[in-house]
Amino acid sequence: TDVPHDASLLDLWRRKYIARLNGTLGENGLDDFKGIRELVICAAKHFITPPEQLERAVVAIEQELKQEYNILMERGKQLEAMRLKQRVDADIVMLRNQGFCSGVENYSRHLSERPPGAAPFTLRDYFQEDLLVLIDESHVTVPQIRAMEAADRRRKLNLVAHGFRLPSCLDNRPLTHHEF
């Protein structure tokens, strides 16, 4: 059912789209919405993308799929090509209809419109450039940064090689040692 854009909180509550629960008392009710002038409801998934940007991402995903599908077919990997096409086509349907899909993070480069190989967005992007980071147990932590990125890359290269993911999934990754 489509939710009208001009629906009030009361309308949404009556239609059972939303409910405000008191976790301590286990109660809910209409009175809980009295006095609320504005309410922010966040998406169920961590990617919130405007429709125009989502459509651009889907077009880029379709282009990457076509290219990777052709490469796999030229290499005689029909099973991998069909597996990839089936999976990505299903993800595209979900993205267009629901705005998200299982494994949406694998399309993060397209959704955030980053160039290939660019560092992923992280918490540090919200801080000033002159941020000082103190690392406790640095003799253990710092080497793990390089190892974490390398292990993630090896695992995803295997998924790409066998038609489970598009190559752009490699850009959903931990920061490299240099980026960190």
N, C-alpha and C positions, 0 to 999 in steps of 0.2 A: 504494500500500500504506500502511495506517495504521501509525504508529509507536506502540507501547504506551507510555503515560505512565510506567510503572514500569521501562522498559528500562534496563539498565545500559550503561555505555560499551562493555563487552565485547560485549553483545548487539547494540548498534548497529553496532559494527565488524564483527562476524560477518555481519550482514545487509547489509553494505556501504552503510549509510546515511551513515557518516562514515569518514574516514581522516585520519590525521595524517601530513603529509608533511614531510620535511626538504628544503627547497628547495635547499640547498647540495649535499647528497649524493644527492638524488633517491631517497631511501629512504622506505619506510613500513613499519610493522609493529606487531604486537600489543604488544611491549615498551614502545612509546612511551606507552601508557596506564597503565602501572604507576605507582602512587604518586599519580595524579590523583584527588582526592577530589571535586572539583567542576569543572564545565566550563560556561562560558557560551557559547552559540551564538546569534549575532545573526541577525536576519532578513536576507534577501537585499535587501530594500527598506528605505528609511529610515523608513517608517511602521510602528510596532509598536503595534497597537491591541488592547485587550482585546475579546473576542467581544461582550460586551454593548454596549460603546461602538461597535463596528463596526456592529452591527445598528441602533443608533440613527442612525448616520451614513447607512446605506443607506436607512432610512425617510425621512430628511430629503432625500436625493438624489432618491428617488422622488417626493416631494412637489414638489420644485423642478422636476423633469422634467415632471410633469403640468401645472404652472402655465406653464412656458415653452412647452411643446408647444401648449397652448391659445392662448397669445398669438400664436405663429407662425401657427397655423391661422386665427385671426381676422384676421390681416394678409394672408391669402392666400398665405402662404409654405409651401405643402405640402411641397415638396422639402426645405427647411430643417428643417421639423418632423419629417419622416420620418427624415432624416439624424441629427438629434439623438436621436430616440427609439431608433433602431437602435444608435447608438454607446453611449449611456448604459445601455440595457438590457444590452448585452454587458459593459460595465464592471461593472454590478451583479452579473451572474452570476459574473464573475471574483472580485469582492470577497467574495461569499458563499461561494464554493467554495475560493478560494485565499488570501483575505485581502489581496490586492493586485491591481492591474491596470496595464496600460500607461497612463501618464499619471496615476497615482494622486495626484500632487501637485496636480492640478486639483480634487481633492475635499478638500484639506487643511483648509479651513474646517469642513467637516462632520466630518471625522475627528478634529479637535482640539476640536470643539464650541465654536468661536469665533462670536461674533455677526457679522452682515454688516458689512463695512467695518473690522473690527478689524485692528490691526497683526498681521502674521504673527509667529510665534515665530522668534527669531534668536539668535545666539550671545550677544548682549548680555543676554538674559533669564537667563543663568547667572552674571552679575556683580552686584555690589552697586549700589545706586542712585547712589552717589557716585563712580562710575567716571570716571576721567579718560582721555579718548581724545585722543591727539596725532595729527594728520593732516599727514603730509609732503606737500608740493606741494598744499596746500589750495586754491590758486587754480585748480587743475585739477580736483581730486577733488570738492570741494563742489558745483560746478555740475553735475558728472556725476551726482550723487545724484538731483537733480530730473529730469534728462534721462532717466536710466535708468528711473525710475518712469513717466514720461510715455510713453516708447516702448513699454514693456511693456503699459501700459493700452491704447494705440491698437491694438496687435497683437491683444490679447485681445478687445477690443470688436468687431473685425472677425470673429474666430472665433465669437463669440456671435451676431452678426448673421446669419451664414450657417449656423447650426445645427451648428457643429463642437464647441461647448462650452456648458455651462450658465453663467449669469451668475456663479455663485459662484467660477468660476475666476479672476475678477478679484481675489479675496482672496488668491490665491497670487501674491505680488508682492514687489518690493523695497520697502524702507521709503520713505515719503515724506520730503521734506526736513525737515518739521516733526517727524516721528517719529524721524528720525536725530538 
